[in-house]
Amino acid sequence: MADILTPVLGESVSEATIAKWTKKPGDAVKKDEILVELETDKVSLEVAAPSDGTLTEILAGEGDTVTPGAVLGRIGAAGAAVASTPAAAPAASPAPAAAPAAAPAAAGAALLDVKTPVMGESVAEGAISRWAKKVGEAVKKDEILVEIETDKVAVEVASPADGVIAEIVAADGATVTPGQVIARIAAGASAGSVAAAPAAAPAPAAAPAAAPQKASEHLSPAVQRIVSETGLNTAGIAGTGKDGRITKGDALAALSTPAAVAVAPVAAAPSAPVAPREVGPREERVKMTRLRQTIARRLKESQNTAAQLTTFNEVDMSTVMGLRNAYKDVFEKRHGVKLGFMSFFAKAVVAALKDIPALNAEIEGTDIIYKNHYDLGVAVGTEKGLVVPVLRDVDDLSLAGIEKGIAALGKQARDGTLSLDQLQGGTFTITNGGIYGSLMSTPILNMPQVGILGMHAIKERPMVVNGQIVARPMMYLALSYDHRIVDGKEAVTFLVRVKEGLEDPQRFVLDV
């Protein structure tokens, strides 16, 4: 018998709440398979099975508060599955709509579970975006079955074997956690041997509606932290957790509503949620994707947190454009990538950051963390929204290396194959609205960074050069910065350094 213990939760974290069990008593488990998700006021943690066997007992149910070292459950020998499984079956039968109906599997076909993969550090859940297959359809091994959308990236789940979709457990829009079974495949079966199952009946809407009052009485540490930091009023939130408890996701979603934050400590009695307004005949209501919700939330958090200010300058792009036109063909032939403007801007930005280190830093409490590495975030617009992959150690890259890195990240962003590591850890961001025709903008900081450079469209404008009015290709530059640690003098000097580097790129060669 092996105990499943609550792990050490981290410095200054003394308790956690059971968010979800992925297994029930009687289920067989493998060593290192995710069994339970814990939610603290800082992060979500996954607890894995310490050994192969059968989950014989759950001692802490969903919603319970546990401390490090507490026993969550026990795993017995593999043979215990035979005794435990029949006992659990009658309890599940009264639930009329617990899961989508399954198609009867073909005789002799083994059922394989399709599970939600681990979606990366700090990603505790995702939403089923779209099933590419229906129950009864034949699938090939490694064929994409479903796309799961998290608040950072989209993850594709492939079929583990040839066969037929026998059951879809998690329908479109359902929230899933790593290790959760989302479908079952009849391995080796043919399309005609498995009948299609009827569509799953939607979960009754009345069940969660009765729980808000109860939910607000038992808040997990993560929800308590959000309430204490934002003043969120939980009275009108319909919890989606067990017994109607409010989850961290419910609290974050509620923050986007105008009336979510309590203005005064004494509030009026909670009123019934306001029904969405009726959509007109020439209107369409579409639910925001998780990525779009995350973008909206983080941009608003950035505005609410930082003392943001934007300063402008303009740069004459004549020299860079001349270099590009003169060497673009031989550059592409030599390096296998086109010579664009982004590599020049990246080099100019790194040189400026070395002169003005405050713009390559972040605030943590009352401390400033100066970063002696230069990992640039490059904003990329995709069909699903804006993502900012990070190009590492730009100061060590050549122009060709920068162009190759940016091209690869851009392709991955558009294909939806970026990993979480590629989206985290940037020290400064560059965004190019000029590719869409933007003449000027005030970009919003990508927290916790304290600076972001906006590039814009290149337009020929009359400029006075040596007393003569001449047409020059000019671009407006915009630097948004966090005035809490970056002074106006530093911001203006930074932009001047970027301007100097672009108007005289020989500085990159001479390192001056």
Buried (B, 14 or more C-beta within 10 A) or exposed (E): EBBBBBBEBEEEBEBBBBBBBBBEBBBBBEEEBBBBBBBBBBBBBBBBBBBBBBBBBBEBEBBBEBEBEBEBBBBBEEEBBEEBBEEEEEEEEEEEEEBBEBBEBBEEBEBBBBBBBEBBEEBBBBBBBEBBBEBBBBBEEEEEBBBBBBBBBBBBBBBBBBBBBBBBBBBEEBBBBBBBBBBBBBBBBEBEBBEEBEEBEEEEEEEBEEBBEEBBEBBBBBBBBBBEEBEBBBBBBBBBBBEBBBBBBBBBBBBEBEEBEBEEEEEEEBEEEEEEEEEEEEEEEEEEBBBBBBBEBBBEEBEEBBEBBBBBBBBBBBBBBEBBEEEEEEBBEEBEBEBBBBBBBBBBBBBBBBEBEBBBBBBEEEEBEEBEEBBBBBBBBBEBBBBBBBBBEBBEBEBBBBBBBBBBBBEBBBEBEBEBEBBBEBBBBBBBBBEEEBEBBBBBBBBBBBBBBBBBBBBEEEBEEEEEEEEBBBBBBBBBBBBEBBEEEBBBBBBBBBBBBBBBBEBBEEEE
